[in-house]
Amino acid sequence: MDNDEEEFDQLVCVTAVLMHHYYLTFIHKEPCMNSTQTRHKWLIEILGGNVSRCFNMFRMNSDVFLRLCTGLEDNYGLKSSRRTCGAEMLGMFLYILGQSVGNQSTMERFQHSGETVSRYFDKVLDSVCRMFVDLIKPLDPDFITTPKEISEDSRYMPYFKDCIGAIDGVHIPTSISPEDQIPFIGRKVTPTQNVMVVCSFDMQFIFAVGKAVPMMQGGSQPMGYKELFNYKHSSLRSVIECTFGVWKNTWKILRSMPSYPFKKQVKIVIATMALHNYIRRYSQNNDHFDEMTDEPSHSISEHIASHEESYETIGSTTQDIIILKDGIAASLMEAQQ
């Protein structure tokens, strides 16, 4: 009889412990996301505060942020949910791209679950990728006017008056499973997305494709007319290096891509290019662009341009191109003398 009572008491104790555990786990749960700076409240504080806070968090000024949000909602399918507005979704998206943070940091900052953060990130990513089609193209599609960066610079005008942009390749780190890495490994021995880009002389992307051309290395001062052509040409095209610099400095995720599915990684590259152009067009002041435009292109090119680059390899696919280059080179040499 005593044994039965002892077993019954033990059963009651175990049952009570299990019920207490169940109550604390599933009924009276201690909230995880309980910061006083919750969600929309923190976003409003950043957008309405010092301009540097908004730039540091979202990589753009508040007026550009609000204009972008309205544009995505009106034209590219971004829709608020019952509990979260489009501005907060956009804030999470830009925070991840600009700070290169994962779900855990974003969950803590915006007080949302990991599933919510991922879902809203994908929604905004799709909307921004749709915007890409309208932004990654020349403002002057018929190339009627000479870019002011050429027309107002005696180093390039009139010799390069028909030049419409600069072209180069860029490698963006990518996260690929070891068994699938071989097609993505180049001279840097790490997997990358290899992208060929054309940019205008005001540092906007106007064309992009998944292929690259070699970048130029440092060289010596020009001597003959061919070297002089290469020097001027390299100096002019340094704008694309500046563009890559602004792009990567703004969106830190491009330096260390998370382990997303590869298609999503490609969409992130596309989205950041679209955002780059959007900021360039609509931001009155932007520290990253201002740093590049304040530095003369010829001093930048001293670090990246190749004055020894083969004169015959710069697009010399037809006799007409060779004649055109010879004419430009001769004019440059005559003007220098």
C-alpha positions in Angstrom: 0.0 0.0 0.0 2.8 2.4 0.9 4.5 1.6 -2.5 1.3 2.5 -4.3 1.0 5.8 -2.5 4.6 6.6 -3.2 4.2 5.9 -6.9 1.1 8.0 -7.0 2.8 10.9 -5.4 5.7 10.7 -7.9 3.2 10.6 -10.8 1.5 13.7 -9.4 4.8 15.5 -9.1 5.9 14.6 -12.6 2.6 15.6 -14.0 2.7 18.9 -12.2 6.2 19.7 -13.5 5.1 18.9 -17.1 2.0 21.0 -16.8 4.0 23.9 -15.4 6.5 23.6 -18.3 3.7 23.4 -20.8 2.1 26.5 -19.3 5.3 28.6 -19.4 6.2 27.4 -22.9 2.9 27.6 -24.8 0.5 29.6 -22.7 2.3 32.2 -20.6 5.3 32.8 -23.0 7.7 35.6 -22.2 7.7 37.9 -25.3 10.9 37.9 -27.2 10.4 41.0 -29.4 9.5 43.5 -26.6 11.7 46.5 -27.2 10.2 49.9 -26.6 11.7 51.0 -30.0 9.4 48.8 -31.9 9.1 48.5 -35.7 7.5 51.6 -37.2 8.4 53.8 -34.2 12.1 53.3 -34.7 11.7 53.9 -38.5 9.9 57.2 -37.9 12.6 58.3 -35.5 15.4 57.6 -38.1 13.5 59.3 -41.0 12.7 62.3 -38.9 16.1 62.6 -37.1 19.5 63.8 -38.1 20.2 63.2 -41.9 23.4 61.2 -41.1 21.4 58.6 -39.2 19.1 57.9 -42.1 22.0 57.7 -44.5 24.0 55.4 -42.2 21.0 53.0 -41.7 19.4 53.0 -45.2 22.2 54.5 -47.5 20.0 57.4 -48.6 18.4 60.5 -47.3 14.9 60.5 -45.9 13.3 62.3 -48.8 14.8 59.8 -51.3 13.6 57.0 -49.0 10.0 58.2 -49.0 10.0 58.9 -52.7 11.3 55.4 -53.4 8.7 53.9 -51.1 5.9 55.7 -52.9 7.2 54.7 -56.3 7.5 51.1 -55.4 3.9 51.1 -54.0 2.4 53.0 -56.9 4.3 51.4 -59.8 6.0 48.2 -58.9 3.7 46.1 -56.8 4.9 46.7 -53.2 1.9 46.4 -50.9 1.6 46.9 -47.1 0.3 44.0 -45.0 -2.2 44.2 -42.2 0.4 44.9 -39.6 3.4 46.2 -41.5 3.5 49.2 -43.9 5.5 49.4 -47.1 8.0 51.9 -45.6 8.9 49.4 -42.8 9.4 46.6 -45.3 11.6 48.9 -47.4 13.5 49.9 -44.3 14.3 46.2 -43.4 15.3 45.6 -47.0 17.7 48.6 -47.2 19.1 47.8 -43.7 20.1 44.3 -44.8 21.6 45.4 -48.1 23.5 48.4 -46.7 24.7 46.9 -43.4 25.2 43.3 -44.7 23.5 41.9 -41.7 21.6 38.6 -41.3 18.2 37.8 -40.1 19.1 37.8 -36.4 20.3 41.4 -36.4 17.3 42.5 -38.5 14.9 40.7 -36.2 16.3 42.5 -33.2 16.4 45.9 -34.9 12.8 45.7 -36.3 11.3 43.4 -33.7 10.0 40.9 -36.2 10.3 37.2 -36.4 12.9 35.6 -38.8 10.1 34.4 -41.1 8.6 37.8 -41.3 11.9 39.5 -42.1 12.6 36.9 -44.9 9.1 37.3 -46.4 9.2 41.1 -46.5 12.8 41.1 -47.9 11.7 38.9 -50.8 8.6 41.1 -51.5 10.7 44.3 -51.7 13.4 42.6 -53.7 10.9 41.6 -56.3 9.5 45.1 -56.5 13.0 46.7 -56.9 13.9 44.2 -59.6 10.9 45.3 -61.5 12.0 48.9 -61.2 15.4 47.8 -62.7 13.9 47.8 -66.2 13.0 51.5 -66.0 16.3 52.6 -64.4 19.1 50.7 -66.1 19.0 52.5 -69.4 20.5 55.7 -70.8 18.6 59.0 -70.1 19.3 59.9 -73.7 18.4 56.7 -75.5 19.4 58.1 -79.0 22.7 59.6 -77.7 22.0 62.9 -79.4 23.9 65.1 -77.0 27.5 64.8 -76.0 27.9 64.1 -72.2 28.8 67.3 -70.3 31.6 65.4 -68.7 33.2 65.4 -72.1 31.9 68.6 -73.7 33.0 70.7 -70.7 36.5 69.1 -70.4 39.2 70.2 -72.9 41.1 67.0 -72.3 38.4 65.0 -74.1 36.5 67.5 -76.3 36.3 67.3 -79.3 38.3 64.1 -79.5 35.8 61.8 -77.6 32.6 63.7 -78.4 30.9 60.6 -79.7 31.8 58.5 -76.7 28.6 57.4 -74.9 29.9 55.6 -71.8 32.5 53.2 -70.2 32.5 49.4 -70.1 34.2 47.0 -67.8 33.7 43.9 -65.8 33.3 43.4 -62.1 33.4 40.3 -59.8 30.8 40.1 -57.0 31.4 37.4 -54.4 28.8 34.7 -54.4 27.9 31.9 -52.0 27.8 28.5 -53.8 27.9 25.0 -52.6 31.3 23.3 -53.1 30.1 20.9 -55.7 28.7 23.7 -57.9 31.5 26.2 -57.6 33.7 25.4 -60.6 31.8 27.5 -63.2 32.0 30.5 -60.8 35.7 30.4 -60.0 38.0 32.7 -61.9 41.5 34.2 -61.3 40.6 35.1 -57.7 40.1 31.4 -56.8 36.8 32.2 -55.1 33.3 31.9 -56.6 32.0 35.2 -58.0 29.3 36.5 -60.2 31.0 37.9 -63.3 29.1 40.9 -64.6 29.9 43.2 -67.5 28.6 46.7 -67.1 28.3 49.9 -69.1 28.0 53.2 -67.2 27.4 56.7 -68.3 29.8 59.5 -67.4 27.6 60.7 -64.5 28.1 57.2 -62.8 24.8 55.6 -63.7 24.5 52.0 -64.9 23.0 51.9 -68.4 23.6 48.2 -69.3 24.5 45.0 -67.5 25.0 41.4 -68.5 26.5 38.3 -66.8 29.9 38.5 -68.6 33.0 40.5 -68.0 36.0 41.9 -69.7 39.5 42.3 -68.2 40.2 45.3 -66.0 43.2 47.5 -66.7 46.3 47.6 -64.5 48.7 50.5 -63.6 51.1 51.8 -66.2 53.6 54.5 -67.2 53.3 57.9 -68.7 52.3 58.2 -72.4 55.1 58.6 -75.0 53.9 58.2 -78.6 50.6 59.1 -80.2 49.2 55.6 -79.5 50.2 55.7 -75.9 48.7 59.2 -75.6 45.4 57.8 -77.0 45.5 55.0 -74.4 46.2 57.5 -71.6 43.3 59.8 -72.4 41.0 56.8 -73.1 42.0 55.2 -69.8 41.5 58.5 -67.9 38.1 58.9 -69.4 36.9 55.4 -68.7 38.0 55.6 -65.0 34.5 56.7 -64.3 33.4 53.1 -64.3 35.9 52.3 -61.5 34.4 55.2 -59.6 31.0 53.8 -60.2 31.9 50.4 -59.0 33.5 52.0 -55.9 30.3 53.9 -55.0 28.1 50.9 -55.7 30.1 48.5 -53.4 30.7 51.1 -50.7 27.0 51.8 -50.5 25.7 48.2 -50.5 28.0 46.2 -48.2 26.1 43.0 -49.0 28.0 43.0 -52.3 31.3 42.3 -50.5 30.0 39.3 -48.6 27.0 37.6 -50.1 24.9 35.5 -47.7 24.1 31.9 -48.5 20.9 32.6 -50.4 19.8 30.6 -53.4 21.9 31.7 -56.4 18.9 33.2 -58.2 18.3 35.4 -55.2 21.9 36.5 -55.1 21.6 37.5 -58.8 18.5 39.5 -58.0 20.3 41.3 -55.1 23.0 42.5 -57.6 20.2 43.7 -60.0 18.4 45.4 -57.2 21.4 47.2 -55.8 22.2 48.5 -59.3 18.7 49.9 -59.6 19.0 51.5 -56.2 22.4 53.0 -57.2 20.8 54.7 -60.2 17.8 55.8 -58.2 19.9 57.5 -55.6 22.1 59.1 -58.3 19.0 60.6 -60.0 17.0 61.8 -57.0 19.4 62.6 -54.2 20.6 66.2 -54.0 23.6 65.2 -51.8 25.2 61.8 -51.3 28.5 61.3 -49.6 29.6 58.4 -51.7 29.0 60.1 -55.0 30.3 63.4 -53.8 33.6 61.8 -52.8 34.1 60.5 -56.3 33.0 63.5 -58.3 35.2 65.8 -56.2 38.3 63.8 -57.1 39.7 64.5 -60.6 39.4 61.5 -62.9 43.0 61.8 -64.1 44.3 61.4 -60.6 42.1 58.3 -60.0 43.2 56.8 -63.3 46.8 56.9 -62.2 46.1 54.0 -60.0 43.9 52.0 -62.4 44.6 53.0 -65.9 46.9 51.2 -68.4 48.9 53.5 -70.6 50.7 50.4 -72.0 47.5 48.8 -73.0 47.7 47.5 -76.6 46.5 50.2 -78.9 45.3 47.6 -81.4 43.1 45.7 -78.8 40.7 48.5 -78.0 37.8 47.3 -80.1 39.8 47.2 -83.3 37.4 44.8 -85.1 37.0 46.8 -88.3 39.0 49.0 -90.4 36.7 51.9 -89.7 37.4 51.6 -86.0 41.1 51.6 -86.6 40.8 54.7 -88.8 38.7 56.4 -86.1 41.3 55.7 -83.4 44.1 56.8 -85.6 42.3 60.1 -86.2 41.7 60.7 -82.5 45.3 59.8 -81.6 46.7 62.2 -84.3 44.4 65.0 -83.1 45.5 64.5 -79.5 49.2 64.5 -80.5 48.8 67.6 -82.6 47.0 69.4 -79.8 49.7 68.5 -77.3 52.4 69.8 -79.5 
